[in-house]
Amino acid sequence: MGSFVRDILTTLSYEPEPAEALRFESEELSRLDQRLAGVAQGGGRGRTAISIRPSDCSVWDGNPRDVPGLSAESCRSLIESIAQEDGNRIPVLVRHNAPGADCPYELLVGSRRRFCVELLNNNGRPEIRLNAMIVDLTDEEAFRLADIENREREDITELDRARSYQSAVDRFYGGVQSRMAEALNLSNSQLSRLLSLAQMPDEVVDAFATREELRVRHSEVLTPLLRRAEQRERVLVAARAIGQEQQRFATAGEKMISAATVLSRLKHAAGEGASSHGSETVLMVGDARVGRVRSVKDGLSVELTLSLDADLDQALAIVREAVLDSRARLAREIDAAAD
C-alpha cells in the first residue's frame, strides 16, 4: 500500500480540477478520492480495506483540517450518503500508531468521513463502521498527501492551511522554505505569502467575522503595518475593538462587519486610511482620495465624494474613524490651550 500511495504523490497534480470534472455519483470528490474509490471498488492486488470504529484512530496532528470546526451542517450531504450506503464507500487512510498509544491507528486522510461515521454511530446507527486502508508513510509523505486532498476542499480555510504550513516548514523541512516550496510544487513567493498569513496575531484574526474571511490578500496589506512597533500597537488596539464589536453583533444576530471594512479600519488605525494635514484629515479608499474631515467654527465638516461602485461600508468606516480621531485631536488641542 505504501508504494501505491507514493505513486499517487508523484502522479497527482497540485492544481485543482474544475468542480464539474470532479462529479462522481452526485458528489464532488478530489482526484485523490477518485483514485482511492477505484482501489476500493477494484479490490485484489492485496489492497483490502479494513473496518474499524472511529474511536480506533486518532487524527494525525499534521493534517491542516480544523477538525473541531466540522459540523453536521457542513457535512450534511456526506452524512446522508454514508447513512444510505451503510458506510463510507471511499476509504480513509490510516497507519499504525506507535506502541502504547491510546488508539491502534492514526488517521492521515479522511477527517470528514471519520467525523460523519462517528456522528451516525452516536445517533442511532452504531452498526456503521469506518472503512480504512493501512498505509506505511513518513510524516512528510503524509503531510504532502493530506495537502493534496485539502487544496481541493472548500471548507479548508486559507488560515488553517497557512498555519499547517508554518508548523510543517520546521517539522518536515528543517526550516528551509525553498525545500518545502519545491516539495509542494509552490513558488517561494506563494509559500512566503501563506506563512505571512499564518503569523497574523490572534487579535487581527478575531477582528474578522469568520476565519474564512481572513485571506492571504489581507495579510499582504497588514504584514507591513505590523512590522513597526508603534504602528503594530495601533493596529492591535483597533483589532481588539473591532473583535468586541463582532462579538456583540454575533450575539445579537446582527450583520457583522465585512472583511473590507475591517481591513480599512485597521489600515486607518495604522495611519494608512487617512492622512492629517493640520486641522484637515484626507480620506482615502485604497489609492483614491474620497473626501476630507476638517475643523470649522462649530465643529467638524465632512466632505465625501464616492463613485457609483464604491464600497459604502468601507467609506463610512473610514469617515467614522477620521471623525473620532479629529474629535480626539481637537480635545487634546483644547486641553493644551487651557494649560
C-alpha positions, -999 to 999 in steps of 0.1 A, spaced: 0 0 0 29 24 7 41 21 -29 6 28 -42 3 60 -22 37 71 -32 26 66 -68 -3 89 -61 21 115 -47 42 115 -79 13 115 -104 -14 137 -88 -12 174 -98 -15 200 -70 -37 222 -92 -75 215 -86 -97 204 -115 -128 224 -123 -156 214 -100 -177 198 -127 -149 175 -136 -149 161 -100 -185 148 -100 -187 112 -90 -221 96 -82 -236 131 -73 -207 140 -50 -178 164 -56 -146 144 -49 -110 152 -51 -88 133 -76 -72 116 -46 -107 103 -36 -113 91 -71 -81 71 -70 -90 56 -36 -125 48 -48 -111 29 -77 -88 9 -54 -117 1 -30 -140 -10 -58 -114 -29 -78 -102 -50 -49 -74 -75 -54 -37 -68 -55 -35 -72 -18 -54 -39 -11 -82 -49 12 -100 -23 32 -104 -29 69 -134 -19 90 -128 0 123 -146 22 147 -139 59 146 -125 57 181 -99 32 169 -80 60 152 -66 93 165 -63 122 140 -28 129 129 -17 164 141 0 172 108 -33 175 89 -43 211 82 -80 205 86 -96 222 115 -113 190 129 -132 208 157 -147 230 130 -165 201 114 -203 202 119 -234 182 110 -245 211 88 -212 214 68 -211 176 63 -248 170 57 -245 155 22 -217 132 32 -236 121 63 -266 112 42 -245 93 16 -228 73 43 -261 65 60 -277 53 28 -247 31 19 -242 18 54 -206 31 54 -181 52 36 -175 40 1 -142 58 -2 -118 45 24 -98 67 48 -61 63 51 -46 53 84 -12 40 96 -3 20 127 1 41 158 32 39 180 32 11 206 15 22 238 -8 48 221 -44 51 231 -56 41 196 -42 14 173 -44 36 142 -36 72 132 -58 89 106 -39 106 78 -66 113 52 -104 113 57 -113 135 87 -147 143 73 -156 107 68 -144 97 103 -165 126 117 -196 115 98 -194 79 108 -188 88 144 -218 112 143 -240 84 129 -228 59 155 -239 84 182 -273 90 166 -289 56 160 -265 39 136 -240 21 158 -235 -7 133 -218 15 107 -180 11 106 -153 33 91 -137 17 60 -100 23 60 -67 13 43 -35 9 62 -5 27 47 31 30 56 42 66 51 66 90 67 53 122 83 65 143 53 48 120 28 16 120 49 17 158 50 20 161 13 -8 136 8 -31 155 31 -22 188 15 -31 174 -20 -66 165 -7 -72 196 13 -63 220 -15 -93 207 -33 -117 212 -4 -136 244 0 -140 240 38 -103 243 44 -97 280 52 -66 298 39 -57 304 76 -58 267 85 -37 258 55 -12 286 63 -8 276 99 -3 240 89 25 252 66 41 272 93 43 242 115 54 219 87 84 240 75 103 234 107 89 199 114 94 183 80 118 206 60 144 217 86 132 253 85 142 257 48 113 273 29 127 266 -5 127 228 3 91 229 13 81 250 -17 97 225 -41 81 195 -23 46 211 -25 51 224 -60 47 260 -48 67 291 -57 88 306 -29 66 338 -31 34 317 -28 47 300 3 60 332 18 26 348 15 9 319 32 34 319 60 28 356 65 -9 349 69 -1 322 95 17 349 115 -13 372 118 -18 380 156 -49 365 172 -63 400 177 -63 405 139 -78 371 133 -106 378 158 -114 411 141 -128 393 111 -163 379 112 -151 343 105 -117 326 99 -128 321 63 -129 358 57 -92 364 66 -73 358 34 -38 359 20 -46 392 3 -55 408 36 -22 397 52 -3 412 23 -17 446 33 -14 441 71 20 425 74 40 457 66 19 476 91 27 452 118 64 454 114 69 488 131 62 487 169 42 519 170 20 510 140 16 475 153 3 486 186 -23 509 170 -34 481 147 -38 457 176 -58 482 197 -81 487 167 -84 450 161 -94 443 197 -121 469 195 -134 455 162 -133 420 177 -155 431 205 -180 447 181 -181 415 161 -189 395 193 -218 420 201 -232 417 166 -229 379 166 -247 377 200 -275 400 188 -278 381 155 -270 413 135 -249 417 104 -212 415 112 -186 439 99 -174 430 64 -138 420 57 -133 451 35 -144 473 63 -122 455 89 -92 459 66 -100 496 60 -103 503 97 -70 485 106 -52 504 78 -66 536 91 -56 528 127 -20 524 113 -22 557 96 -28 543 61 -65 550 56 -64 588 62 -37 614 65 -38 645 86 -26 679 75 -30 705 102 -67 707 110 -77 686 80 -78 648 76 -77 635 40 -100 604 35 -85 577 13 -101 545 -1 -72 525 -15 -52 549 -35 -82 572 -42 -89 604 -23 -126 604 -15 -130 634 8 -118 652 39 -127 660 75 -118 695 87 -123 717 117 -149 745 113 -162 771 138 -190 750 152 -173 716 150 -163 693 121 -172 694 84 -172 662 64 -169 662 26 -173 629 8 -173 621 -29 -179 585 -39 -180 567 -73 -212 548 -80 -194 514 -74 -176 525 -43 -177 502 -12 -201 522 10 -194 503 42 -156 508 37 -160 545 31 -183 551 60 -159 532 83 -131 555 72 -153 585 78 -162 573 113 -126 567 123 -115 600 109 -142 619 128 -133 601 160 -96 609 155 -104 646 147 -125 649 178 -97 634 199 -72 658 183 -93 688 189 -99 678 225 -61 675 230 -56 709 215 -82 725 238 -66 708 268 -32 721 258 -45 756 253 -62 755 287 -28 746 303 
